[in-house]
Amino acid sequence: MPSTYTTNGGIEKIATGEQSGSWGDTTNDNFDIIDRITNGVGSIVLSGTSSNLQTADGALSDGQYKVLLLNGTLSLTHTITVLPNDAQKLYFIQNNTAQSVIFDQGSGSNVTVSAGKNEIIYCDGGGAGAAVVSLLNALELPSYLETANNLSDLDSAVTALVNLGINSTAAELNYNDITTLGTSQASKVVTADANGDVKFSNAVVETVYALTGTVLNPNNGTTQIKTLSENTTFTESLVSGESMSLNLLNGASYTVGWPTITWVSSGGNNAPNLTAADTLVFYKISSTLYGVYVGSYA
């Protein structure tokens, strides 16, 4: 009785008493086929518009690879026909060509692998009516990635984002719906334009900061107040481009020391004579701190 072959892999099944003296060679071939079927990665070079992916009986062939790397220079869509049409197959595919590649096996369904994409398919081995099916086409995703949580639906988007660890309401997400970058809008996130500029449509409101220490620091707010209760020497931590104003109370009652300042006044670079209530503005350009005595409001 002659040898027969497995339907899906073409592995030779040696009949009882057959192949005396060559049984070992056939067995080694079978092991090579099994190795390719289970883990083989094959580079398939395509040309033209069609080709066959054949699984041969009793010999290594391209159709036995588990992973197919599709290569070659294609100018049109290419169709690969999996043969024989009664062999059941599972393929992991990477399409490295610049064109779509269609896999078919019979008159049933086929699968198109787009250029540069990956796919997992199985061939049902149904003979003349054999079909090729994508295993990724209806892949079940985690709940936060399902259609019900599509980010195009803002209410569903909240659920999806919560599953990702982002706790925001639909209204909060809408704060990002800004018409023009760089222009502030009511109840929206403030953004800068491509130049880093921000234009405010209304007033910029800051909390007035009551200075308890002696450091002039605009990071506490650009409008600050300070009431003196003893002789005080100020320091500063402004950087170039920053400014702040200071309403100073009781300046005339105590000795006030300033950091190195270039005073701007009608009388030149002279420190002001303080009263019971004064307003001063400080700003820095490069490494020079400037001070402007606005006046007394006592």
Rosetta blueprint (number, residue, H / E / L):
1 M L
2 P L
3 S L
4 T E
5 Y E
6 T L
7 T L
8 N L
9 G L
10 G L
11 I L
12 E E
13 K E
14 I L
15 A L
16 T L
17 G L
18 E L
19 Q L
20 S L
21 G L
22 S L
23 W H
24 G H
25 D H
26 T H
27 T H
28 N H
29 D H
30 N H
31 F H
32 D H
33 I H
34 I H
35 D H
36 R H
37 I H
38 T H
39 N H
40 G L
41 V E
42 G E
43 S E
44 I E
45 V E
46 L L
47 S L
48 G L
49 T L
50 S E
51 S E
52 N E
53 L E
54 Q E
55 T L
56 A L
57 D L
58 G L
59 A L
60 L L
61 S L
62 D H
63 G H
64 Q H
65 Y L
66 K L
67 V E
68 L E
69 L E
70 L E
71 N E
72 G L
73 T L
74 L L
75 S L
76 L L
77 T L
78 H E
79 T E
80 I E
81 T E
82 V E
83 L E
84 P L
85 N L
86 D L
87 A L
88 Q L
89 K E
90 L E
91 Y E
92 F E
93 I E
94 Q E
95 N E
96 N L
97 T L
98 A L
99 Q L
100 S L
101 V E
102 I E
103 F E
104 D E
105 Q L
106 G L
107 S L
108 G L
109 S L
110 N L
111 V E
112 T E
113 V E
114 S L
115 A L
116 G L
117 K L
118 N E
119 E E
120 I E
121 I E
122 Y E
123 C E
124 D L
125 G L
126 G L
127 G H
128 A H
129 G H
130 A L
131 A L
132 V E
133 V E
134 S E
135 L L
136 L L
137 N L
138 A L
139 L L
140 E L
141 L L
142 P L
143 S H
144 Y H
145 L H
146 E L
147 T H
148 A H
149 N H
150 N L
151 L L
152 S L
153 D L
154 L H
155 D H
156 S H
157 A H
158 V H
159 T H
160 A H
161 L H
162 V H
163 N H
164 L L
165 G L
166 I L
167 N L
168 S L
169 T L
170 A H
171 A H
172 E H
173 L H
174 N H
175 Y L
176 N L
177 D L
178 I L
179 T L
180 T L
181 L L
182 G L
183 T E
184 S L
185 Q L
186 A L
187 S L
188 K L
189 V L
190 V L
191 T L
192 A L
193 D L
194 A L
195 N L
196 G L
197 D L
198 V L
199 K E
200 F L
201 S L
202 N L
203 A L
204 V L
205 V L
206 E L
207 T L
208 V L
209 Y E
210 A E
211 L L
212 T L
213 G L
214 T L
215 V E
216 L E
217 N L
218 P H
219 N H
220 N H
221 G L
222 T L
223 T E
224 Q E
225 I E
226 K E
227 T E
228 L L
229 S L
230 E L
231 N L
232 T E
233 T E
234 F L
235 T E
236 E E
237 S L
238 L L
239 V L
240 S L
241 G L
242 E L
243 S E
244 M E
245 S E
246 L E
247 N E
248 L E
249 L E
250 N L
251 G H
252 A H
253 S H
254 Y L
255 T L
256 V E
257 G E
258 W L
259 P L
260 T L
261 I L
262 T E
263 W E
264 V E
265 S L
266 S L
267 G L
268 G L
269 N L
270 N L
271 A L
272 P L
273 N L
274 L L
275 T L
276 A L
277 A E
278 D E
279 T E
280 L E
281 V E
282 F E
283 Y E
284 K E
285 I E
286 S L
287 S L
288 T E
289 L E
290 Y E
291 G E
292 V E
293 Y E
294 V E
295 G E
296 S E
297 Y L
298 A L
